[in-house]
Amino acid sequence: MSVVVVATFYPKPGHHDAVHAVIAAAQTDVYAEPGCQLYALHEASDRFVLVEKWESPEALVAHGEADALNRLVADVAPLVDPAVDLVELTPVAGDHPASTI
């Protein structure tokens, strides 16, 4: 079963571009990880939202131990406040095939 993660980053004042650069730098490496189906960055005026989709819980666990994520977390931590907000979601079957990511 696939797993969706939504990570929200709130840049400190003056750090918007730096947060964007840190996340963008990680994207290529993360996409190369086994089981990564989506790692899409979105933004609003005060935050970045990263929508991830992993083919299985095991792929997500491996991502949590990967160098790319460890670098991203270390590099972004001093640039955001509050800390990154992570929400792990599981699909809910609907009546329409497009009801899940």
N, C-alpha and C positions, 0 to 999 in steps of 0.2 A: 504494500500500500504506500502511495506517495505521501510525502510530508511537505507542507508549505510553512515557511518561516517568514515573518515580517519583522524587520529590524529597523527601528527608527532612531535617527541620529539628530540631535539638536546642537548645531554648532554654537560655540561661544561667540560673542560679538567679535567681528573681524576675522573669523576663522572659516567662513563659509567656503571659500575657494580651497583652503587647505583640506577640509573634510572631504570635499568632492574629489580632490586629487588622490587622497589616501584610498578611498573606496574604488575609484576608477583603476588605480594601479593594481588592486587585488583581483579585479574581475577576470582577466585573462587566465590567471593561475587557477582561480576557482572553477571556471568553466572547464578546465582540463581535468578536474577531479572526477573520478568515477561516480556516476549517479547524479551529477548536477544536470538538471533539466532547465533551470531558469535561475538567473542571478541578475535581476533587472532593477536598475536604480531610477528612482523618481524623486522629484523635489517639489517643495512648497517654499514659500518665502522664508520660513523659519526652521525648516527641517529637510532631511533627506530620508526617504523610505526605500529600503531595499527589500524586494520581494524575491524570495528564493523558493525553488521547488526541487525536492530531492526524490529520487525514485523509491527510496525506502528509508525506514528509520536507521538502518545500518549505514547507509550512505551519509546520512546527516551526522551520525556519531563520528565517522571517519573524517568528515569535514571539520568537525569540532577539534580534531587532533592535528589538522594539517597546518603546515608552515604558513600558507597564505593567510589563513584566518588568524593565526597567532600574531603575525606581523600587522595585519589590519587592526586588531584589537589594541596592540601595544602603541601603534602609531596614532590611532584616533582618540585614545583615552584622554590625553591632555587637551584635546581640541573641542570636546563636547561637554555639555552640562545640561541636564543630568546625564548619567551613564546611558549607554545604548539600551534601548527598550526592545526586548526580544519577545515575540509571541510565536509559539509553535502551534500550527493548525493541522487538523486532519480533515480530509474531504468528507462532506456529507452528501450522500447520494440524493439526487433530485430527479424530477420528472423529465428534465431536459439534459442532453449530454453536455451542453455548454455551462452547466450549473457549477462546475468546478474548474479550477485553473488547469 
